[in-house]
Amino acid sequence: MNDGGAKSETLLRVTEIEGRGRSLVAAQPLRAGQVILRESPLLLYSAFPFLSSPPSPYCDHCFRLLSQSSQRCRSCSLVSFCSPNCLSSHTPWLCESLRRLHQSSSAFADQSPERQVQARFLLSAYNLAAASPSDFQILLSLQGGGGENNGDRSVSEFLHSLLSAVCPPLPVPISPELTAALLEKDKVNGFGLMEPFSVSNEKRSVRGYGIYPKTSFLNHDCLPNACRFDYVDSGGGGSDGNTDIIIRMIHDVPQGREVCLSYFPVNMNYSSRQKRLLEDYGFRCECDRCKVESSWSEDENEDMEEMDGGEDDQEEEEEEMEEDEGEGCGDGVDGDESSFPHAYFFARYMCEKENCFGTLAPLPPKGHDVSRFLECNVCGSVKEDEVGGNP
């Protein structure tokens, strides 16, 4: 697993923050556009149910789009790969497990497709235990677990019973408790690899999920100071680091400040953000932006979600809000809390392309100069930064 080597260790340090758990803070001043972390996945698994029709159009290892020369596994006939190199990742135990689960498809008759995807994760986790026990211990060390409710318990019990009865002898001893703990860790630490962006597709689907241990230490903030890039469809065939996650700074931050991502598009309104965080991650956000927007009316919050950063608004916001850039992710909010004090962030760092909703960050700096060009982490478009530099 590649975590950026010693470079990331000198840029970031892990610390415990009260109420936020393990967090990553800047170990030195960080610059706009700076790549602070590049990490390969601990494990990957498809977001497509194995009973889905049509089958996944992506390689089951590197998750690039399959071509006409792709290779389907001849044993289980359930997964395809873009190259012999990717096919070699398909272990005999995993192959036989998928084949037997497919034959036992009636067991999923009353279950949602999500159960099949969760079964894929568990198979990948137990396969990891056989292939790399040390990496499996890293997975077990991640946060998650202890917050299981009755619904979660019934899911973990169903999947544990099914895998124990259907799959070949498992690489490691499993228990209902271990199955439940793994599902909790996946729920709060998994990162989705999204399908390619298309202007006509307002809601992109997930093609696969990955566990990135160090990246998972990055907490959420509704006005992040860093954002995630991935380049799954880049390069040629085969796994060549295309599933790595790259974390890049949006703007400068001083040493000691927490580095945060947004777990979803930043234009979501207050109620939608709180609902998603509570359902998917088990917490309510109390960042500075949420403290301001919690007092807004429903109409004001809807206006926030529809904000497109038009040129006229952008010029006014740049004049009035430049002094607020660099805050967020645990910093105080200046100004009148009855208004939105960080509109400048949206004017400068939110992609304007239709149906994109991505976040812009400067290209990596060359030498001492911050790049004048901003790249979108969703559609990949590049635009010139009309403001330039950091205020």
C-alpha positions in Angstrom: 0.0 0.0 0.0 1.4 3.4 -1.0 0.6 6.2 1.4 2.9 8.8 -0.2 5.9 7.5 1.8 7.8 9.8 4.1 6.5 12.9 2.3 3.0 12.7 3.8 4.6 12.0 7.2 6.4 15.4 7.1 3.3 17.3 5.9 0.6 15.8 8.2 0.5 14.4 11.7 -2.2 12.3 13.3 -3.7 13.7 16.5 -6.8 13.2 18.7 -9.2 16.1 18.7 -11.9 16.1 21.3 -15.3 15.3 19.8 -13.7 14.5 16.4 -11.5 11.5 17.1 -8.3 10.8 15.1 -7.6 13.7 12.8 -4.9 15.0 10.5 -3.4 18.4 11.1 -0.8 20.3 9.2 2.7 19.5 10.5 4.0 22.6 8.6 2.4 25.4 6.6 0.6 24.0 3.6 0.2 25.8 0.3 -2.7 26.0 -2.1 -2.6 23.2 -4.7 0.0 21.2 -2.7 -0.5 17.4 -2.8 -0.4 16.4 0.8 -1.3 12.8 0.5 -1.4 10.1 -2.2 -2.7 6.7 -1.0 -3.3 3.4 -2.6 -6.4 1.4 -1.4 -6.1 -1.3 1.2 -8.9 -3.1 -0.6 -11.4 -2.4 -3.4 -14.7 -4.0 -4.3 -17.4 -3.4 -6.9 -20.5 -1.3 -6.1 -22.5 -3.6 -8.5 -24.6 -6.4 -7.0 -23.2 -9.7 -8.3 -26.8 -10.6 -9.5 -27.1 -7.3 -11.4 -28.2 -7.3 -15.0 -26.5 -6.0 -17.1 -23.3 -6.8 -15.3 -20.8 -4.2 -14.3 -19.1 -2.5 -17.3 -15.9 -1.9 -15.2 -12.8 -4.0 -14.6 -13.3 -5.7 -11.2 -9.8 -4.7 -10.1 -8.8 -1.3 -11.5 -12.4 -0.2 -12.3 -11.6 1.3 -15.7 -14.3 0.8 -18.4 -14.0 -2.6 -20.0 -13.0 -2.8 -23.7 -13.8 -5.5 -26.3 -10.6 -7.2 -25.3 -11.6 -7.7 -21.7 -11.4 -11.1 -20.0 -14.2 -12.7 -18.1 -13.3 -15.1 -15.4 -13.9 -18.6 -16.8 -14.5 -20.2 -13.4 -17.2 -18.0 -11.9 -18.2 -16.1 -15.0 -19.3 -13.3 -12.7 -16.5 -10.7 -13.0 -14.4 -9.3 -15.9 -11.0 -7.8 -16.1 -9.3 -5.4 -18.5 -6.0 -7.2 -18.6 -4.2 -10.4 -17.5 -2.5 -8.4 -14.7 -5.9 -7.4 -13.3 -7.2 -10.9 -13.7 -4.3 -12.2 -11.6 -5.8 -10.4 -8.6 -8.9 -12.7 -8.7 -7.9 -15.4 -6.1 -9.4 -18.9 -6.2 -11.1 -18.5 -2.9 -12.8 -15.3 -4.0 -13.8 -16.8 -7.3 -15.4 -19.9 -5.7 -17.1 -17.8 -3.1 -18.8 -15.6 -5.8 -19.8 -18.6 -7.8 -21.4 -20.3 -4.7 -23.2 -17.0 -3.7 -24.5 -16.7 -7.2 -25.9 -20.2 -7.0 -27.6 -19.3 -3.7 -29.2 -16.2 -5.2 -32.5 -17.2 -3.7 -31.1 -16.2 -0.3 -31.2 -12.6 -1.5 -34.8 -12.7 -2.7 -36.1 -10.6 0.2 -32.9 -8.5 0.5 -32.0 -5.2 -1.1 -29.2 -5.0 -3.7 -27.2 -3.3 -1.0 -26.8 -6.7 0.8 -25.0 -8.1 -2.2 -22.6 -5.2 -2.2 -22.0 -5.6 1.5 -21.3 -9.3 0.8 -18.8 -8.2 -1.8 -17.0 -6.1 0.8 -16.9 -8.9 3.3 -15.5 -11.3 0.8 -12.8 -8.7 -0.1 -12.0 -8.2 3.6 -11.6 -11.9 4.3 -9.6 -12.4 1.1 -7.3 -9.6 2.4 -6.9 -11.5 5.7 -5.5 -14.4 3.8 -3.4 -12.4 1.3 -2.0 -9.9 3.8 -2.7 -10.4 7.5 -0.9 -7.2 8.4 -3.2 -5.2 6.1 -6.2 -6.9 7.6 -5.0 -5.7 11.0 -4.9 -2.2 9.7 -8.5 -2.6 8.5 -9.5 -3.7 12.0 -7.7 -0.8 13.6 -9.8 1.8 11.8 -12.6 3.7 13.6 -16.1 2.3 13.4 -18.0 -0.2 15.5 -19.9 0.0 18.7 -22.7 2.0 17.1 -24.7 -0.9 15.7 -28.4 -0.7 15.9 -31.0 -3.4 15.6 -31.3 -3.0 11.9 -27.5 -3.2 11.4 -27.4 -6.3 13.7 -30.0 -8.2 11.6 -28.0 -7.4 8.4 -24.7 -8.5 9.9 -26.3 -11.7 11.3 -27.8 -12.5 7.9 -24.6 -12.0 6.0 -22.5 -13.9 8.6 -24.9 -16.8 8.4 -24.9 -16.8 4.6 -21.2 -16.6 4.1 -20.4 -19.2 6.7 -22.8 -21.6 5.1 -22.1 -21.0 1.5 -18.5 -20.0 1.0 -15.5 -22.3 1.0 -13.6 -22.6 4.3 -12.8 -19.0 5.2 -9.2 -17.8 5.4 -9.6 -16.6 9.0 -12.0 -17.6 11.8 -15.0 -15.4 11.7 -17.7 -14.6 14.2 -20.9 -12.6 14.1 -19.1 -9.9 16.1 -16.3 -9.6 13.6 -18.7 -9.5 10.6 -20.6 -6.6 12.3 -17.4 -4.8 13.2 -16.1 -5.0 9.6 -19.4 -3.7 8.2 -19.3 -0.7 10.5 -15.7 0.1 9.5 -16.7 -0.1 5.8 -19.7 2.2 6.5 -17.7 5.0 8.0 -14.3 4.6 6.2 -15.2 3.6 2.6 -14.6 6.0 -0.3 -16.7 5.7 -3.5 -15.0 5.6 -6.9 -17.5 7.5 -9.1 -18.5 6.7 -12.6 -17.2 9.1 -15.3 -18.7 12.6 -15.3 -21.3 13.4 -17.9 -23.2 16.7 -18.2 -26.4 14.8 -19.1 -26.1 12.7 -15.9 -27.2 14.8 -13.0 -26.5 12.1 -10.4 -23.4 9.9 -10.9 -23.4 6.4 -9.5 -20.6 4.7 -7.7 -18.6 2.1 -9.6 -16.6 0.8 -6.7 -15.6 1.3 -3.1 -12.2 1.5 -1.5 -10.7 1.6 2.0 -7.9 4.2 2.3 -6.7 4.1 5.9 -4.8 7.3 6.2 -7.3 9.3 4.1 -10.0 8.0 6.4 -8.4 10.1 9.2 -9.5 13.3 7.4 -12.6 14.6 9.1 -15.5 16.3 7.4 -16.1 20.1 7.3 -18.8 21.8 5.2 -16.2 24.4 4.1 -13.2 22.2 3.5 -9.6 23.3 3.1 -8.6 20.3 1.0 -10.3 18.1 -1.6 -9.9 14.7 -3.0 -8.9 13.9 -6.6 -8.9 10.5 -8.3 -8.0 9.6 -11.9 -9.5 6.2 -12.3 -9.8 6.4 -16.1 -6.3 7.7 -16.7 -3.5 5.8 -18.3 -3.5 2.5 -20.0 -5.0 -0.9 -19.0 -4.1 -2.7 -15.8 -3.7 -1.4 -12.3 -1.0 1.3 -12.3 -2.0 3.5 -9.4 -5.1 4.7 -11.1 -7.2 3.9 -8.0 -5.0 6.0 -5.7 -6.6 8.9 -3.9 -4.9 12.2 -4.1 -5.5 14.9 -1.5 -4.8 18.5 -2.6 -5.0 21.7 -0.6 -7.7 24.2 -1.8 -5.9 27.2 -0.2 -3.0 27.9 2.2 -3.3 26.7 5.8 -0.9 27.4 8.7 0.9 24.7 10.7 -1.3 23.1 13.3 -4.7 23.6 11.6 -6.8 20.5 11.0 -7.1 19.4 7.3 -10.6 18.5 6.3 -12.6 17.3 3.3 -16.2 17.6 2.5 -17.9 14.2 2.3 -20.3 15.4 -0.3 -20.9 18.4 -2.7 -20.4 21.6 -0.8 -23.6 23.2 -2.2 -25.9 20.9 -0.2 -28.2 22.8 2.1 -28.1 22.5 5.9 -30.9 20.0 6.5 -29.6 17.7 3.7 -26.1 17.8 5.0 -27.2 17.0 8.5 -29.4 14.2 7.4 -26.7 12.6 5.3 -24.0 12.8 7.9 -26.3 11.3 10.6 -27.5 8.4 8.4 -24.2 7.6 6.8 -21.6 8.5 9.4 -23.5 8.7 12.7 -22.9 12.3 13.7 -24.3 15.8 13.4 -22.0 18.5 12.1 -21.4 21.6 14.2 -18.9 23.3 12.0 -18.9 27.1 11.7 -21.0 27.0 8.5 -23.6 24.8 10.1 -23.8 27.0 13.2 -24.7 29.9 10.9 -27.1 28.1 8.6 -29.0 26.3 11.4 -30.8 29.6 12.0 -31.7 30.2 8.4 -35.2 29.7 7.0 -35.9 26.8 4.6 -36.1 29.2 1.7 -32.6 30.6 2.5 -31.2 27.1 2.7 -32.7 26.2 -0.7 -31.2 29.3 -2.2 -27.8 28.1 -0.9 -28.1 24.8 -2.7 -29.0 26.5 -6.0 -26.2 29.0 -5.8 -24.2 29.0 -9.0 -21.6 31.7 -8.4 -22.6 34.0 -11.3 -20.1 36.6 -12.4 -21.9 39.6 -11.0 -22.3 37.9 -7.6 -18.7 36.7 -7.7 -17.3 40.1 -8.1 -19.2 41.5 -5.1 -18.4 38.4 -3.0 -14.7 38.6 -3.8 -14.6 42.3 -2.6 -16.5 41.6 0.6 -15.4 38.1 1.6 -11.7 37.7 0.7 -10.7 38.3 4.3 -12.6 35.1 5.3 -10.7 32.7 3.1 -8.6 30.3 5.0 -11.1 29.8 7.7 -13.4 26.7 8.0 -12.4 23.3 9.4 -12.6 24.3 13.0 -12.0 28.1 12.8 -14.3 30.8 14.1 -16.7 32.7 11.9 -16.3 36.4 11.6 -19.0 38.9 10.9 -22.8 38.8 11.2 -24.0 35.3 11.7 -27.4 36.1 10.3 -25.8 36.1 6.8 -23.5 33.6 5.1 -19.9 34.7 5.8 -18.2 32.4 3.4 -19.9 33.0 0.1 -16.5 33.8 -1.3 -15.7 30.1 -1.1 -18.5 29.3 -3.5 -17.7 32.0 -5.9 -14.1 30.9 -6.2 -14.0 27.2 -5.5 -17.2 25.7 -6.8 -17.3 24.4 -10.4 -19.9 26.2 -12.6 -20.3 23.4 -15.1 -23.9 22.1 -15.3 -24.6 19.1 -13.1 -21.1 19.0 -11.8 -21.1 20.4 -8.2 -17.4 19.7 -7.9 -14.8 21.6 -5.9 -11.9 23.5 -7.5 -8.4 23.4 -6.2 -5.2 25.0 -7.8 -3.0 22.7 -9.8 0.1 21.6 -7.9 2.5 24.6 -7.5 5.7 24.7 -9.5 8.6 26.1 -7.5 7.5 28.9 -5.2 4.5 30.1 -7.2 0.9 29.0 -6.7 -0.7 27.9 -9.9 -3.1 30.4 -11.6 -5.2 27.5 -12.8 -7.9 25.6 -10.8 -8.9 22.0 -11.5 -12.3 20.5 -10.7 -12.2 17.3 -8.7 -15.4 16.0 -10.4 -15.5 16.9 -14.1 -11.7 17.6 -14.5 -12.2 21.0 -16.2 -9.4 23.6 -15.7 -10.1 27.3 -15.5 -7.9 30.3 -14.8 -8.2 31.7 -11.3 -9.3 35.3 -11.8 -8.3 36.2 -8.3 -5.0 34.3 -8.1 -2.9 33.6 -5.1 -4.2 33.7 -1.6 -5.7 36.8 0.0 
